[in-house]
Amino acid sequence: MRAPAEIQLQPLERQRQWQWEEIPVLELQLSIPHCASDDRRIRRINRYYESFARSCEQYAHRFLFPAAAEAFAAALAENRCPDLWHFHAAFSTELLSETLWSLTIETEEMTGSTPYRCRYADTWELTSGYLLSLAELFPAEPLYRRRLKAHAGEALLARQAQGTALHENWKHRLVSTWNKENFYLSDEGLHWYYPMYALGGEALGIPTFFLPWNSEKNPKAPASLLDSALSADIK
């Protein structure tokens, strides 16, 4: 079997400001995964995140900057103190093993009101240099998504009983806003999540759910994908 690619992080840092009449109205700060290597698998991963960084800059320029300039001008016209808008993105490594690299990127938009946060997650199989799918963790369970949604529903009912406000139709949204790409791995187990505001208000944040490793009643993660310490069932 081919040796896994080695991860030597050299994060890609980018900062930029947009001005309206020579006054800053929007700032961009990015900290994006980037690795030092001549390995073609690592180059593929780097290109993936370079494209992500370009998408962030294009989004800020095309959509946030015109809105920020308009809000700034309106605030001045009304003798209000204008707000500096910002778009920030930063990544965190959640799991780095011999064969897997799982990470998240958190973005935040501050547009003069309630901040909006978004999470992106990727799990790389370092032998091939391609992304690992959620289905590969459940090779013997074709209906795994139903079980994950049911587990999330139980967790939400517990939070609701403790006073956390949820949308009236959160049970429908639990299905309609599901995204099989919204997951990551840690030493403890599997995490999956929903977009901010999908199931509840700001207090709920980004709803995240968790199933630990090591359970006899659930399917095994492929031993070829996980180190021996993680080659166990998902609870």
C-alpha positions as CSV (number, residue, x, y, z in Angstrom):
1,M,0.0,0.0,0.0
2,R,1.2,3.5,-0.8
3,A,2.5,5.5,2.1
4,P,0.2,8.3,3.3
5,A,1.0,11.8,2.4
6,E,2.7,13.8,5.2
7,I,1.0,17.0,6.5
8,Q,3.4,19.9,7.1
9,L,1.1,22.9,7.7
10,Q,2.0,26.3,6.4
11,P,-1.3,28.1,6.7
12,L,-2.3,30.5,4.0
13,E,-3.0,33.9,5.6
14,R,-4.7,36.7,3.7
15,Q,-5.9,40.2,4.7
16,R,-7.7,42.8,2.6
17,Q,-9.7,45.9,3.1
18,W,-12.3,47.6,0.9
19,Q,-12.8,51.3,1.1
20,W,-15.6,53.7,0.3
21,E,-14.4,57.3,-0.3
22,E,-11.0,56.2,1.2
23,I,-12.7,55.0,4.4
24,P,-12.5,51.3,5.3
25,V,-15.9,49.7,5.3
26,L,-15.1,46.0,5.0
27,E,-12.1,43.9,6.1
28,L,-11.3,40.3,5.1
29,Q,-9.1,38.0,7.2
30,L,-8.4,34.4,6.1
31,S,-6.4,31.6,7.7
32,I,-6.7,28.7,5.3
33,P,-5.1,25.2,5.3
34,H,-1.9,24.9,3.2
35,C,0.8,22.4,3.3
36,A,4.5,22.4,2.3
37,S,5.1,19.4,0.0
38,D,5.9,18.3,-3.5
39,D,3.6,15.4,-3.2
40,R,0.9,15.6,-5.9
41,R,-1.7,14.5,-3.3
42,I,-0.8,17.5,-1.1
43,R,-0.8,19.8,-4.2
44,R,-4.3,18.7,-4.9
45,I,-5.4,19.5,-1.3
46,N,-3.7,22.9,-1.5
47,R,-5.5,23.7,-4.8
48,Y,-8.8,22.8,-3.1
49,Y,-8.2,25.4,-0.3
50,E,-6.7,28.0,-2.6
51,S,-10.0,27.8,-4.5
52,F,-11.9,28.2,-1.3
53,A,-9.9,31.3,-0.4
54,R,-10.6,32.8,-3.8
55,S,-14.3,32.1,-3.3
56,C,-14.3,33.9,0.0
57,E,-12.6,36.9,-1.5
58,Q,-15.0,37.0,-4.5
59,Y,-18.0,36.7,-2.1
60,A,-16.7,39.6,0.0
61,H,-16.0,41.8,-3.0
62,R,-19.2,41.1,-5.0
63,F,-21.8,40.9,-2.2
64,L,-20.5,42.2,1.1
65,F,-18.6,45.3,-0.1
66,P,-21.5,46.9,-2.0
67,A,-23.8,46.3,1.0
68,A,-21.2,47.6,3.4
69,A,-20.7,50.8,1.4
70,E,-24.4,51.4,1.2
71,A,-24.9,50.8,4.9
72,F,-21.9,53.2,5.6
73,A,-23.4,55.9,3.5
74,A,-26.8,55.5,5.1
75,A,-25.3,55.7,8.6
76,L,-23.5,59.0,7.7
77,A,-26.7,60.4,6.2
78,E,-28.5,59.7,9.5
79,N,-25.7,61.0,11.7
80,R,-25.1,57.5,13.1
81,C,-21.7,55.9,13.8
82,P,-21.0,53.6,10.9
83,D,-19.9,50.0,11.6
84,L,-16.9,48.4,10.0
85,W,-18.1,45.1,8.4
86,H,-15.8,42.1,8.4
87,F,-15.6,38.6,7.0
88,H,-13.2,36.2,8.9
89,A,-12.4,32.6,8.2
90,A,-10.1,30.3,10.3
91,F,-9.4,26.6,10.2
92,S,-8.9,24.1,13.0
93,T,-7.4,20.6,12.7
94,E,-9.8,18.2,14.5
95,L,-8.0,14.9,13.8
96,L,-4.6,14.2,12.3
97,S,-3.6,10.6,12.3
98,E,-1.4,8.5,10.1
99,T,-4.0,8.1,7.4
100,L,-6.6,10.8,8.1
101,W,-6.8,14.6,8.3
102,S,-10.1,16.0,9.5
103,L,-10.5,19.7,9.8
104,T,-13.1,22.5,10.0
105,I,-13.2,26.1,8.7
106,E,-15.3,28.6,10.6
107,T,-16.4,31.8,8.9
108,E,-18.0,34.8,10.5
109,E,-19.8,37.7,8.9
110,M,-20.2,40.8,11.0
111,T,-22.5,43.2,9.1
112,G,-23.5,45.6,11.9
113,S,-26.1,43.3,13.4
114,T,-26.1,39.7,14.6
115,P,-23.0,37.9,13.4
116,Y,-23.6,35.0,11.0
117,R,-21.3,32.0,11.4
118,C,-20.8,29.1,9.0
119,R,-18.8,25.9,9.3
120,Y,-17.2,23.9,6.5
121,A,-15.6,20.5,7.2
122,D,-13.4,18.1,5.3
123,T,-11.9,14.7,6.1
124,W,-9.0,13.7,3.8
125,E,-7.8,10.1,3.3
126,L,-4.1,10.7,3.1
127,T,-3.2,7.5,1.2
128,S,-5.2,8.5,-1.8
129,G,-5.3,12.3,-1.2
130,Y,-9.1,12.4,-1.7
131,L,-12.0,13.3,0.6
132,L,-13.5,10.6,2.8
133,S,-17.3,10.4,2.5
134,L,-19.6,9.9,5.5
135,A,-21.0,6.7,3.9
136,E,-17.5,5.1,4.0
137,L,-17.8,5.1,7.8
138,F,-20.9,3.0,7.6
139,P,-20.2,0.4,4.9
140,A,-22.7,-2.1,6.4
141,E,-25.5,0.3,7.2
142,P,-27.2,1.9,4.2
143,L,-29.7,3.6,6.4
144,Y,-27.1,5.3,8.6
145,R,-28.5,8.8,7.9
146,R,-31.8,7.8,9.4
147,R,-30.0,6.8,12.6
148,L,-28.0,10.0,12.8
149,K,-31.0,12.2,12.3
150,A,-32.9,10.2,15.0
151,H,-29.9,10.7,17.4
152,A,-29.9,14.4,16.6
153,G,-33.6,14.6,17.2
154,E,-33.2,13.1,20.7
155,A,-30.4,15.5,21.5
156,L,-32.6,18.5,20.4
157,L,-35.5,17.3,22.5
158,A,-33.2,17.2,25.5
159,R,-31.9,20.8,24.8
160,Q,-35.5,22.0,24.4
161,A,-36.4,20.5,27.7
162,Q,-33.6,22.5,29.2
163,G,-35.0,25.7,27.8
164,T,-33.3,26.0,24.4
165,A,-35.7,27.6,21.8
166,L,-36.1,25.7,18.6
167,H,-38.1,26.5,15.4
168,E,-41.6,25.2,15.5
169,N,-40.9,23.0,12.5
170,W,-37.5,21.9,13.6
171,K,-38.3,18.2,13.0
172,H,-39.0,18.9,9.4
173,R,-35.9,21.0,9.1
174,L,-33.9,18.2,10.6
175,V,-34.5,16.3,7.4
176,S,-34.7,19.2,4.9
177,T,-31.5,20.9,5.9
178,W,-29.4,17.7,6.3
179,N,-26.1,17.7,4.4
180,K,-24.0,14.6,4.2
181,E,-20.9,16.7,3.8
182,N,-21.3,18.4,7.2
183,F,-19.2,16.1,9.3
184,Y,-15.8,15.8,10.8
185,L,-13.8,13.3,13.0
186,S,-12.0,13.7,16.2
187,D,-10.1,11.4,18.6
188,E,-13.4,10.9,20.4
189,G,-15.7,10.1,17.5
190,L,-17.9,11.4,14.7
191,H,-19.4,14.9,14.7
192,W,-22.0,16.2,12.3
193,Y,-23.8,19.6,12.3
194,Y,-26.4,21.8,10.7
195,P,-26.2,25.4,9.5
196,M,-26.7,28.2,11.9
197,Y,-30.4,29.2,12.2
198,A,-31.5,25.9,10.5
199,L,-33.0,24.4,13.7
200,G,-33.2,27.3,16.1
201,G,-32.1,30.8,16.9
202,E,-28.8,32.4,17.7
203,A,-28.6,30.8,21.1
204,L,-28.4,27.3,19.4
205,G,-25.4,28.4,17.4
206,I,-24.3,25.8,14.8
207,P,-26.2,22.7,16.0
208,T,-23.5,19.9,16.4
209,F,-24.1,16.3,17.3
210,F,-21.7,13.6,18.4
211,L,-21.3,9.8,18.4
212,P,-18.2,8.4,20.2
213,W,-16.1,5.5,19.0
214,N,-16.2,2.1,20.7
215,S,-19.7,0.7,20.7
216,E,-20.7,-2.9,20.1
217,K,-24.1,-2.1,18.7
218,N,-23.0,0.1,15.8
219,P,-21.0,-0.5,12.6
220,K,-17.3,-0.5,12.4
221,A,-15.3,2.2,10.7
222,P,-13.1,0.6,8.0
223,A,-9.8,-0.5,9.6
224,S,-8.0,0.6,6.5
225,L,-9.0,4.2,7.0
226,L,-8.5,4.6,10.7
227,D,-5.4,3.9,12.9
228,S,-5.6,1.0,15.3
229,A,-6.6,3.4,18.1
230,L,-9.6,4.4,16.2
231,S,-10.5,1.1,14.5
232,A,-13.6,0.6,16.5
233,D,-17.4,0.9,16.2
234,I,-19.2,4.2,16.2
235,K,-21.5,4.5,19.2
